[in-house]
Amino acid sequence: ASWHYQWVIVNEFLPVVVGQALMEELFADGLRWYRPEGQAWIPFEFADAAYRYGHSQIRRGYRLQAGGPTLPLFPDLLGFQPVPASSTVDWSQLFHFLGQPAPQPSKKIDGRLARPLIELPKAITGDVEMSAYHSLAVRDLQRGQAYGLPSGEALSRALGIAPLGAAETGLGQLGWAGETPLWYYLLKEAEVRCGGDRLGPLGGRIVAEVLLGIIDRDPESYLAVDPAWQPTLPAAKPGAFSLTDLLGAAETGWAST
């Protein structure tokens, strides 16, 4: 089952999130920047900036079942409690299954978060000293500062990628005179360079190189053992195994890898 999951990440998820052209480059030329010595590890630039791109894609609410209501993110989908039958997820509402109506789309990747994420409930944040700490954006920015992450412009220059200009990040209009915090920069890069449909050149490279590198360095992964391996679980469309096939396999019980 783990090989199927890894295969979906490499062959479906990453091409959508970072672009097929970058994936082809990485497979042809190898990883340029993520080359850990010894055991693989997750860089702060990935964990505390690039892979938090999904925060901008979260909607204000979600429909969990066909014909059901759209539930607000908070408090209905807060979590931290048993899931009632009325909140059982019909995955066709979130992912495109062959022959099913189109699912609810995620928001585009941009510099804006849904209001519920700017007003996180106390059940998530706990008691806070400042009301600003109810904002996920503030928390993401604060975390990047605490770990000393480079600015988006600095990291772009270091990797030989043309950085966004001040007009593109938009922070100058708000009175910000410095360079752009990495997390926010990568959201704006996706918005400006790719229309919010996928990560931009810097964010995409960070995400793709780290995920590919971790899978490749796993001695039991399909990339390490048999790079030509193909999924063996049933697929709705023969020869095109996808995440929805993986979800279907999970619901019916895993087959052997």
C-alpha positions in Angstrom: 0.0 0.0 0.0 2.8 2.4 0.8 4.2 2.1 -2.7 0.9 3.0 -4.2 0.8 6.1 -2.0 4.3 7.1 -3.0 3.5 6.5 -6.7 0.5 8.9 -6.4 2.7 11.5 -4.8 5.3 11.3 -7.6 3.1 10.8 -10.6 -0.1 12.7 -9.8 0.2 15.0 -6.8 3.5 16.6 -7.5 2.9 17.3 -11.3 -0.3 19.1 -10.3 1.3 21.1 -7.5 4.6 22.0 -9.0 4.1 21.5 -12.8 5.1 18.7 -15.1 8.0 20.6 -16.6 9.8 20.7 -13.2 9.1 17.0 -12.6 10.6 16.1 -15.9 13.7 18.2 -15.2 14.2 16.6 -11.8 13.9 13.1 -13.2 16.3 13.9 -16.1 18.9 15.9 -14.1 18.4 14.9 -10.5 17.9 17.0 -7.4 20.0 20.2 -7.3 19.5 21.5 -3.8 18.1 18.8 -1.5 21.1 16.5 -0.9 21.1 15.5 2.8 24.1 13.6 4.0 23.1 10.5 5.9 19.4 10.2 6.9 16.9 12.3 5.1 15.5 15.2 7.0 12.8 17.9 6.4 14.2 21.5 6.0 12.5 24.4 7.8 12.0 26.1 4.4 9.7 23.2 3.5 8.0 22.6 6.9 7.4 26.2 7.9 6.9 27.9 4.5 6.6 26.0 1.3 4.4 23.2 2.4 2.1 25.6 4.2 0.8 26.7 0.8 -2.4 24.7 1.5 -3.5 27.2 4.2 -4.4 29.6 1.4 -6.5 26.9 -0.4 -8.9 26.2 2.5 -12.5 27.2 2.0 -14.8 28.9 4.4 -16.9 25.7 4.5 -17.3 22.3 2.9 -20.1 20.0 1.8 -19.3 16.6 3.1 -22.1 14.6 1.5 -24.0 14.7 -1.8 -27.1 16.9 -1.4 -26.0 17.9 2.1 -25.5 21.4 3.5 -22.2 23.3 3.3 -20.9 23.3 6.8 -18.8 26.2 8.1 -15.2 25.4 8.9 -15.7 26.4 12.5 -17.3 25.2 14.7 -18.8 22.4 12.6 -15.5 20.9 11.3 -13.4 21.8 14.3 -12.4 18.2 15.1 -11.0 17.1 18.5 -14.1 14.9 19.0 -15.8 11.7 17.6 -17.1 12.2 14.0 -20.9 12.0 13.9 -22.5 10.0 11.1 -23.8 13.3 9.6 -20.2 14.4 9.1 -19.0 11.2 7.4 -17.1 12.3 4.4 -18.2 11.3 0.9 -14.8 11.6 -0.9 -16.5 12.4 -4.2 -17.3 15.8 -2.7 -13.6 16.6 -2.4 -11.9 14.6 -5.2 -12.9 13.9 -8.8 -14.1 10.3 -9.2 -14.6 9.1 -12.8 -18.2 9.4 -13.8 -19.1 11.6 -10.7 -20.0 15.3 -10.7 -17.2 17.7 -10.2 -16.1 18.1 -6.6 -15.8 21.4 -4.6 -12.7 23.1 -5.8 -10.1 24.3 -3.4 -9.2 28.0 -3.3 -6.4 29.1 -5.5 -3.0 29.6 -4.0 -2.6 33.3 -3.2 -1.9 35.7 -0.4 -5.4 35.5 1.1 -6.7 33.2 3.8 -10.4 32.4 4.4 -11.8 34.5 7.3 -12.2 31.4 9.6 -8.4 31.0 9.5 -7.9 34.7 10.5 -10.3 34.2 13.4 -9.3 30.8 14.8 -11.4 29.7 17.7 -10.1 29.4 21.2 -10.4 25.7 21.0 -7.5 25.7 18.6 -5.4 28.7 19.8 -6.0 28.4 23.5 -5.7 31.6 25.6 -3.6 34.1 23.7 -1.9 37.3 24.8 -2.8 39.2 21.7 -5.9 38.9 19.5 -3.6 38.7 16.4 -2.6 35.2 17.5 -6.0 34.0 16.5 -4.8 34.5 12.9 -3.2 31.5 11.2 -1.4 34.0 8.9 0.2 35.7 11.9 1.2 32.3 13.4 2.8 31.2 10.1 4.7 34.4 9.8 5.8 34.3 13.4 7.0 30.8 13.0 9.1 31.6 10.0 10.7 34.6 11.9 11.4 32.4 14.9 13.4 29.9 12.8 15.2 32.7 11.0 14.0 31.7 7.5 15.4 33.7 4.6 13.3 36.1 2.7 11.7 34.9 -0.5 13.8 37.3 -2.5 17.1 36.1 -0.8 16.3 32.4 -1.4 15.3 33.1 -5.0 18.6 34.8 -5.6 20.5 32.0 -4.0 18.9 29.4 -6.2 19.2 31.5 -9.4 15.5 32.3 -9.7 14.4 35.8 -10.7 12.7 37.2 -7.6 9.3 38.9 -7.5 9.4 42.7 -7.6 7.9 44.9 -4.9 4.8 45.6 -6.9 4.2 41.8 -7.3 4.5 41.0 -3.6 2.3 44.0 -2.8 3.8 44.6 0.6 5.3 48.0 -0.3 1.7 49.4 -0.7 1.1 48.4 2.9 4.1 50.2 4.3 6.5 47.2 4.5 10.0 48.3 3.5 11.9 45.0 4.0 12.0 41.9 1.8 9.2 39.3 1.9 8.7 36.6 4.6 9.2 33.3 2.8 5.8 31.8 3.5 3.9 34.8 2.2 6.4 35.2 -0.7 5.7 31.7 -1.9 1.9 32.3 -1.9 2.3 35.5 -3.9 4.8 33.7 -6.3 2.2 31.1 -7.0 -0.4 33.8 -7.6 1.7 36.0 -9.8 3.7 33.5 -11.7 1.1 30.6 -12.0 -2.3 32.2 -11.6 -2.7 30.5 -8.3 -3.1 27.1 -10.0 0.2 25.7 -8.7 3.3 26.7 -6.9 5.8 29.0 -8.5 9.4 28.2 -9.4 10.9 28.6 -5.9 8.0 27.0 -4.0 7.6 24.2 -6.5 11.3 23.4 -6.3 11.4 23.2 -2.6 8.3 21.0 -2.4 9.3 18.7 -5.3 12.9 18.2 -4.3 12.2 17.5 -0.6 9.4 15.0 -1.3 11.2 13.3 -4.1 14.4 13.2 -2.0 12.7 11.7 1.0 11.0 9.0 -1.1 14.2 8.3 -3.0 16.2 7.9 0.2 13.8 5.5 1.8 15.5 2.1 1.2 12.1 0.4 1.0 10.4 2.9 -1.4 9.5 1.9 -4.9 11.9 4.5 -6.3 14.8 2.8 -4.3 13.7 -0.8 -5.0 12.1 -0.8 -8.4 11.8 2.7 -10.1 9.9 1.1 -13.0 7.2 -0.4 -10.7 3.6 0.3 -11.6 0.5 0.2 -9.3 -1.2 -3.2 -9.0 -4.4 -2.1 -7.3 -7.5 -1.7 -9.6 -7.9 1.6 -11.3 -11.1 3.2 -12.6 -9.3 4.1 -15.7 -6.9 1.3 -16.7 -3.3 2.4 -16.8 -4.0 5.7 -15.0 -4.0 4.9 -11.2 -4.9 7.9 -9.2 -5.6 9.2 -5.7 -9.3 8.4 -6.0 -8.3 4.7 -6.7 -6.2 4.8 -3.6 -9.1 6.2 -1.6 -11.4 3.4 -3.0 -8.8 0.8 -2.0 -8.7 2.2 1.5 -12.4 2.0 1.9 -12.6 -1.6 0.7 -9.4 -2.8 2.5 -5.8 -2.7 1.4 -4.4 -5.3 -1.0 -0.7 -6.2 -0.7 1.8 -3.8 -2.3 
